[in-house]
Amino acid sequence: TVSATASDNISVSGVTFYRGTTTIGVEDTSSPYSVSWDTTSVADGTYSLTAVARDAAGNRATSSAVSVTLDKTAPVISGVATSTMKNSAGVEFLTNEASTSTLEYGPSPSFGSSVVSNSLSTNHSYTVSNLDDGTAYYFKITVSDALGNSTSTSQDIIATTTAQSRSSGGGGGGSSSRVQTTQSTSQTPAVPSSSVATNTVPPRPSIGQTGQAVVQLQQMLVEKGFLVIPPGVAPGYFGPLTNAAYNAFIASNQSSAPTAPTSPVPSTTFSRTLSTGSSGADVKELQKFLNAKGFTVSSSGVGSPGNETTYFGLNTRNALIRYQQSRGIVPASGLFGPITRAAVISGR
């Protein structure tokens, strides 16, 4: 509703409201003067609103312009990433504008639990704990901007196991897809029957790609122990979980290959503890170090070699955990504290 006050030495006959030069509704002939502005077909943007009052003699007066910003578009969710540990899981994602967020999760599509952040931010990170091992979990992200525009999305990428972590599922096309996890009885994947050699890295399909090449890739990942496709889910779709399994396969090949020695890092580069949510030039240097050592933050895009960033997200945390495990640092928690900092500074 747009409203205005108007007066005249005799009387005001009516007030008309304008968006620029376009009339809003019809003239209001009785005080208080207002009009309902239907913005359904009006594009987002900033508009100048004015009110013009007239009297019976035809005299007119125009108000000062008022600037109004119209925003009906909900935030866009992107960059969803997860990490899994014993009895807990982490979820992080980005929004294209500052938003509050809610993460619902549970062992069924009705969820049952939720965590909320009422802080407006474009970087969102959650850790949920007290999860059951070997249980399929569902989760749903909902975000709202400062004006209340809201959107939700569901992803099938939370899972926990008590043994060596393995990604699961084929990615799915529903609003909420089921994830199955399996508890490994051995740290070593079964000997594959696929003709693809262990060190052979097949090309990465695009998210959403379908076809026989995806089926063959999934078969290889299943045989090597990196992927479990739940009953009822047809193979052949390259979704987030198949992508996560592919990343795990890539990481296992990289971690088994020798890496070139790196020089010690100047102690002045790292002088503080870093964790999920930290940002700064030292985070970027840490990502460069991990990538150089073969513990890649990401195999492509943001965080990949040459594309390091200043934000410490779950991908950085996961790469740091692999580095800590390889160096015998306990606990291998993904926290860049004094012990890990000393190891990195020494260049080992």
N, C-alpha and C positions, 0 to 999 in steps of 0.2 A: 504494500500500500504506500502510495506517495501522497503526502499531505502538505498543505500550506495555509497560512493565515493571510487575510486581506481585509482592508478597511477603506472607506470612502466617506467624504463629508456628507453624502446623502445616503447612498446604499451601494453595495456591490451586487451586480446582476449575475455574475458567474466567474468561475476560474477554470481555465483550460491548462492542462499539463502537457509538456513536450519533452520528447527525447531527441535532442538536436532540433531538427525541423519537423519531426514526425509527431503527430498528435497521439497522446496516450489516452485511450478511452474517449469518453464524451465530456463536455463541459459540465461541471458541478455547479448548480445554481443555488445551493443552500449551504450555510456554514454549519459545522466545520467542513472545509473544502478538502476533498481527497479523491483519489481514483485508484482502482485496483489495476496494477500493471501485470499483465500476463506475459511472462518472459519465456514461455514454452518454445516459441519459434525465434527467440532472440539469441544471437550468438554470444558466447562469452567475450567479455571485453570491458573497457571503461567507457562510460557514457556520461554526457552532460545533460542534466535535467533542469528544466525551468518551469515556472508557473506564470501565466498571463491572466491578470484580473481586468474586468471591464465593468463600467457602470452603464446606466440606462442611456446616457448621452453619447455612448460610444468611446469614451476615454479609456485608454488602456495603459497598464503598467506591468512591466516584466520584472520578475524577481532576479536576484543574483543566481548564477548557475551553480548547481551542486553536482560534484563528480561522484559517480557511483560505479563500482566495479562489480560486474556480474560473473559469477563463477558457479557453473552447474555441473562441472566435470569432476568425476571422482578421481582420486589418485590412481596411478598405474603401478602395479607391483611387478618387480623384476629382480633378477639376480638371486633367486632363492637357492640357498645352500644349506647343507646339514652336516653334522658330525655325530657319530654314535660312540658311546662308551658303555661300560657295564652299568646297567640300571639308569642310564640317563641319555639324553639326546639334545643337541643344539640345533637351532634354526636361526638363520639370519636372512635378511632380504632388504631390498631397497625400494623406496617410493620416489616418484618424480617431483613430489612436493612434500613439505612438512606435514606429517600426519601422526595421529595417535594409532595404536594398533592393539589387536587382540589375537592371541593364539589359542585356539581350542584344540584339544587332543584327547585321545582315548582309544581303547581297544575295539571300538565299534563306530559306525557312522554317526551315532548319536553323541560321540565324544565323551562328555561327562566332566572334563576338567578344562580350566582355562587360566591364562595369565594375561594381564592387561598392562599396557604402558600408556599413561595419559599425557606423556611428554610429546610435543610436536617435534618430529625428527624425520630425516630422509634415510638414516641408517638404523635398522632395527635388528636386535639380536636377543634371542631367548635361550635359556637352558632349562630344560624340564628334567626333573629327577624322580626317584622312586618308581621307575618303570619296571615292569616284569621282564625278565630275560626270555628270549625266544618267543616273544609275543608280537603279533601284528598290531601296529598303531596307525590311526588315522589322524590327520590334523587339518585345520582350516585357519587361514589367515584373513582377518578383516581389518581394513584401514579406513580412517576418516580424516578429512582435512579440517581446517579451522572453521569452515562454513557448514560442516556436517555432511558433505558429499562422501558417500561411503561405497566401498566395493569389497568383495570377498573372492577368495580363490581357494581351491583345495589341491593339495599335492600329495602324492603317495611315496614320500621319501623318508619317513621316520622309521627306524628299526633298531633294535638292540640285540646283541648276542654276547654270551659270556666268553666265547673263545675268539679267535681271530676274526675281525669284522669283515663281512662280505656284504656288498650291496645286493638288493633283490628286486624282482619285478621287472616288467617290460615297459613300464611307462604307461599309461592307460589312457583312456579317452573319456572317462566319466567325470562327474563333479567330485567324486570321492572314491578313490581306488584302494583296494586292499593290498597290504604289504605282508609278505611272509618272511620270517627269518628262520634260519636253522642254526642249531648249536653244533659247531664243529667238534669232532672227536680227535682231530689231528691238526697240527699246525701246518701240515703240508698238503696241498691239494692233490686229489687223485691223479694218477697218470692219465693224461688225455688220450682219447682215441681219435681226436681230430688230426687231420693231416697238417694243420698249421703248426709250425715249429714254435717252441717256447719263446724264442727271442724275436719271432716275427710279429711286427706290429701292423695289424690291418688298418686301413684308412678309417677315420672317424666319420660316420654318417651325420647328417644334419638332424637336429631335433625335429621330430615329426615325420622323418623319412620312414617309408615302409618298403617291403619287398624281400626278395630272396637273399640279397646281400646282408640285410639286417638279421634274417633268420640264421644264416650261417655264422654271423658274428656272435649272436646270442648262444648258439649251440657251443661255440668254442668257449665262451665265458662260463657257461654252465659246466662244461667238462673240466675246466680248470678251477672250478670252485669259487668263482667270483660272482655268480649270478644264480638265483633261484627264482624260477617263474611259477607263481602260484597256480593252483588248479583253476581252470576256467578262464585263464588269461591266455589269449592266443598270441604266439610269438609273431615277430615280423614288424613290430612298431618300435622305433628308437625313441624312447621317452627318457625322463630324468633319471630313472633308476638304472636303465641300461647304460646311460651315459656315465653314471657314477661307477658302475661295474667296470666300464671301459677305462675310466681314470685309474681305478685300483689296479687293473691289469698293467697299464702303462707304468704306474709307480713301482710295481713289483719288478718289472723288467729294468727300470732305471736304477732301482736300489741294488740290484744284483750285478750291475755293470760297474767296472772301475771308473772313478772320476778323476779328473786332473787335479793335482794338488793346488790349494789356494794359499795365498799369502796370509799371514796373521793380519787381523783387523785392528787398526788403531783403537786403543781403549777409549779415546775421546768420542768415537762413533757411537758407542753404547754406554750410557751412564745412568740408565733408569730401568725399572721393571716394566715390561710390556705385556699386555694381555688383550683378549678380545675387546674391541672398541677403542683401543689406543690409536693415535694417529700422530704422524710426524715424519720428518726426514729419516729418523733412525729406523722406523718401520720399513721404509723403502729399502734401506741398506740391508736390513735383516732378510727381506724377500730376495734381494740380489744374492746374498750369501747362500741361502737355502737352494735357490735355483742353480747356482754354480756348483753346489755340492751334490746335485742330483735329486734333492728332495723338493721337487717342483711344487710351487704354490698352485699353479694351474698350467695345464698342458697347452692352453690357447687362450687368447683374450686377456682380460684383466688379470694381472698377477703372473702371467707367463714370462719367460725370459725376454727382457727388453721392454716389457709392459708392466713393470713393478709399480705399485702404488704406495701411498702414504697411510693407507688404512689397514689395521690389523683385524681381519675378519676370520671366519671359520676356516677358510682355505689356508690362510697363513698358520693358524693354530694346528691344523691337521699336518701340514708339512713340518712344523716344528716338533710335533709329537714323534713323527717318523725319525727325525734327526736325533731327538733325545733317546729314543729306543735303540738306535744304532750305536749310540755312544755310551750306553749303559747308565744314563742319567735317570735317577729315581727321585720322585715319581716323574714319569713321562706324561706330564699333564698339559703341555702346551703353554705353560706360563714361562715367559722369558725372564727368569730371575737370576740371582747372582751366580749360581752354579752353571747354568746354561750360558750365561753371558761370558763367563770366564772361558768356557770351551770354545765359543765362537770367536772371542778375541784372540785366542791362541791359534785360530785357523784350523783346528782339527775337525 
